[in-house]
Structures are given as structure tokens and as C-alpha cells.
């Protein structure tokens, strides 16, 4: 049986790319705009579209239940904003985040913002096992800054500054890059995540 992946639709973007990529990697994908349906998920994906506050407004009524799922080991992947909402707060928004990963989302300390294009992910994490070309696609102005440095398991260099771009806590992975827009390397990353998620069940 394929892994059942439920993708959260915050109501602000086309989720065709992430859905198609996950399906290519062998998952059965449901995209839901009713956030209550996330509570029945086998595996969660929080996609990389939207802004911090708008995403959290949709999730807020079910925040504690979803946080409980993450705490109890439900496998999940957060991409870009989907990873950022897992922190306590963000310089981009006014409201609180999920608080699953203690820390704050901060604005890039760079001249050229947003950071757009391909950059190398440096990591020894198993999520990148077997991926020879570790260049992934970015489109962001903010990044997570975790209180616990061990939560950041991968980084990239942008304008001479090293920033965390891959996060892991329990059965959750967060990527600042967009695997669904990262060609064959992105698909390989998603296949590794699906294998990881299947192992959590």
C-alpha cells in the first residue's frame, strides 16, 4: 500500500507541483483545505506557499491537535513557509507559530532579498542519502533560527553567511528549499522522506 500523504492547503497557492512530485515518488496524495482533516492523516506535508500569519490563521483552530500529532511521532514534512510555521514566531508575522521547534524565524541578513535560485545543501543527514547533486532551489526572504542547534541538520551559504536550511525533530523534517522545484535531486529527497515516513508507521 502506498503511503497516504495529506497536504495542507492554506488557500493561497497552486499545490500542483508538490502533489505531482509526491505522486511520482509513489505516495497517494490528498490535498485538504479543511484543516480538521489533517487530524486523520498518516503523513503530513505543510507546503511552501503563503505567508506565516495567513498559514497559521488556517491552522490555528487545530493547532494543539496537530502539534500533538507531531509530538507523538506522526511523520511530517514542512517546506519553506511550511517549515517556518513550526517555530515559535517569525519576524515576517505578528502571531505565534506552532511552537513545535523552539526558536524564531528571522529575515535573511543579505543585500539581495529574496534569496532565489540554486544553492548547495551541506549535510550528513540520511535525508540526503544517495543524492549526488545536492543543489536545491530556494525562494525565500526568511529562515528558521532554532534554539537547539542540533535541530538544524543542513545548511547553505548565501552571500558569505551560513544559514540553516534543513531541520529535523522527531519524525518531522523541514526544508527551506523547495524539493518539488529541484528537479531530480528534489525527487530523490522526497523519495527518501517517503521511505523515512513509512519507517515511522
C-alpha positions as CSV (number, residue, x, y, z in Angstrom):
1,X,0.0,0.0,0.0
2,X,1.4,3.4,-0.9
3,X,2.0,6.0,1.9
4,X,-1.1,8.2,2.4
5,X,0.1,11.8,2.4
6,X,-2.1,14.6,3.4
7,X,-1.1,18.1,2.1
8,X,-2.4,21.2,3.9
9,X,-3.9,23.8,1.5
10,X,-3.7,27.2,3.2
11,X,-5.8,28.6,0.4
12,X,-3.1,30.8,-1.1
13,X,-1.5,28.9,-3.9
14,X,-1.4,26.2,-6.5
15,X,-0.2,23.0,-4.9
16,X,0.1,21.0,-8.2
17,X,3.9,20.8,-8.1
18,X,4.2,19.3,-4.6
19,X,1.3,16.9,-5.2
20,X,2.7,15.7,-8.6
21,X,6.2,15.3,-7.1
22,X,4.9,13.2,-4.2
23,X,2.8,11.0,-6.6
24,X,5.8,10.5,-8.8
25,X,7.7,9.2,-5.7
26,X,5.0,6.7,-5.0
27,X,2.7,8.3,-2.4
28,X,-1.0,8.6,-2.5
29,X,-1.8,12.3,-2.0
30,X,-4.8,14.1,-0.7
31,X,-4.8,17.9,-0.7
32,X,-7.2,19.3,2.0
33,X,-8.4,22.8,2.6
34,X,-10.4,21.8,5.7
35,X,-7.6,21.7,8.3
36,X,-9.6,19.4,10.5
37,X,-8.9,16.6,8.0
38,X,-5.2,16.8,8.9
39,X,-6.0,15.2,12.2
40,X,-6.7,11.8,10.4
41,X,-3.5,11.9,8.4
42,X,-1.0,9.1,8.2
43,X,1.7,11.5,7.0
44,X,1.5,15.4,6.9
45,X,3.0,17.8,4.4
46,X,3.0,21.5,5.0
47,X,3.8,23.1,1.6
48,X,5.9,26.1,0.8
49,X,3.3,28.6,-0.3
50,X,1.8,31.5,1.6
51,X,2.9,33.8,4.4
52,X,3.5,33.0,8.1
53,X,0.3,34.6,9.6
54,X,-2.0,33.5,6.8
55,X,-0.9,29.9,7.1
56,X,-1.3,30.0,10.9
57,X,-4.7,31.5,10.7
58,X,-5.9,28.5,8.8
59,X,-4.3,26.1,11.2
60,X,-5.0,27.9,14.4
61,X,-8.3,26.1,15.4
62,X,-6.5,22.8,15.2
63,X,-3.0,23.9,16.3
64,X,-2.9,21.9,19.6
65,X,-4.1,18.7,18.0
66,X,-1.7,19.0,15.1
67,X,1.1,19.8,17.5
68,X,0.2,16.7,19.5
69,X,0.4,14.6,16.4
70,X,3.9,15.9,15.7
71,X,5.0,15.4,19.3
72,X,3.7,11.8,19.2
73,X,5.7,11.0,16.0
74,X,3.4,11.4,13.1
75,X,5.8,11.8,10.1
76,X,5.6,15.2,8.5
77,X,7.5,17.4,6.1
78,X,7.4,21.2,6.1
79,X,8.6,23.1,3.0
80,X,9.7,26.8,3.2
81,X,6.8,28.5,5.0
82,X,5.6,25.0,6.0
83,X,8.9,24.6,8.0
84,X,8.9,28.2,9.3
85,X,5.4,27.9,10.9
86,X,6.8,25.1,13.1
87,X,8.8,27.7,15.1
88,X,7.5,29.9,17.9
89,X,7.3,33.1,16.0
90,X,8.5,35.0,12.9
91,X,9.8,38.4,12.0
92,X,7.5,38.2,9.0
93,X,4.3,37.9,11.0
94,X,2.7,39.1,14.2
95,X,1.0,35.9,15.5
96,X,2.5,32.8,17.1
97,X,3.6,29.8,15.2
98,X,3.1,26.1,16.1
99,X,5.9,26.2,18.7
100,X,6.9,22.7,17.8
101,X,10.5,23.7,17.2
102,X,11.6,26.3,19.8
103,X,13.2,29.3,18.0
104,X,12.3,32.1,15.8
105,X,12.1,32.8,12.0
106,X,14.4,35.7,11.1
107,X,14.9,37.9,8.0
108,X,17.9,37.0,5.8
109,X,21.0,39.1,6.6
110,X,21.8,39.7,3.0
111,X,21.9,42.5,0.4
112,X,19.9,40.6,-2.2
113,X,16.5,39.5,-0.9
114,X,14.7,37.3,-1.6
115,X,17.3,34.5,-2.0
116,X,16.2,32.9,-5.3
117,X,18.0,30.2,-7.2
118,X,20.1,27.0,-6.7
119,X,22.5,26.5,-3.8
120,X,24.3,23.6,-2.2
121,X,22.9,21.9,0.9
122,X,25.6,20.7,3.2
123,X,24.5,17.9,5.5
124,X,25.3,14.4,6.6
125,X,21.7,13.6,7.4
126,X,20.2,10.4,5.9
127,X,17.5,12.5,4.1
128,X,20.2,13.2,1.5
129,X,21.5,9.7,1.2
130,X,22.3,8.7,-2.4
131,X,21.8,12.2,-3.7
132,X,25.0,13.2,-5.5
133,X,24.0,16.6,-6.7
134,X,22.8,18.5,-3.5
135,X,21.9,21.8,-5.2
136,X,18.3,22.7,-4.4
137,X,16.0,25.6,-5.4
138,X,15.3,28.4,-3.0
139,X,12.8,31.3,-3.0
140,X,12.7,33.0,0.5
141,X,13.4,36.1,2.5
142,X,13.3,34.5,6.0
143,X,14.8,31.4,7.6
144,X,14.4,29.4,10.8
145,X,16.8,30.0,13.7
146,X,16.3,27.2,16.2
147,X,17.1,27.5,19.9
148,X,18.6,24.0,19.8
149,X,21.4,24.0,17.2
150,X,21.1,20.2,16.8
151,X,17.7,20.7,15.2
152,X,19.4,22.2,12.1
153,X,20.9,19.2,10.2
154,X,21.8,21.0,7.0
155,X,22.9,24.4,5.9
156,X,23.8,26.5,2.8
157,X,25.9,29.6,2.2
158,X,24.3,32.7,0.9
159,X,26.3,35.9,0.4
160,X,29.0,34.6,2.6
161,X,26.7,33.8,5.5
162,X,25.8,30.2,6.5
163,X,22.1,29.7,7.1
164,X,20.2,26.6,8.4
165,X,18.1,25.1,5.6
166,X,17.3,21.5,6.8
167,X,15.7,20.8,10.1
168,X,14.8,17.6,11.9
169,X,12.9,17.0,15.1
170,X,11.4,13.6,16.0
171,X,9.6,12.4,12.8
172,X,9.4,15.9,11.3
173,X,11.7,17.3,8.5
174,X,11.7,20.9,7.5
175,X,13.3,22.2,4.3
176,X,13.9,25.8,3.5
177,X,14.5,24.8,-0.1
178,X,11.7,23.6,-2.4
179,X,12.2,19.9,-3.3
180,X,9.2,20.0,-5.7
181,X,11.1,22.6,-7.8
182,X,14.5,21.0,-7.5
183,X,14.4,18.5,-10.5
184,X,15.8,15.0,-9.9
185,X,17.6,15.9,-6.7
186,X,14.3,17.1,-5.2
187,X,12.5,13.9,-6.2
188,X,15.3,11.9,-4.6
189,X,14.9,13.9,-1.4
190,X,11.1,13.3,-1.5
191,X,11.7,9.5,-2.1
192,X,14.0,9.5,1.0
193,X,11.4,11.3,3.0
194,X,8.7,8.8,2.0
195,X,10.9,5.9,3.0
196,X,11.6,7.7,6.3
197,X,7.9,8.3,6.9
198,X,7.0,4.7,6.1
199,X,9.6,3.6,8.7
200,X,7.8,5.7,11.3
201,X,4.5,4.0,10.9
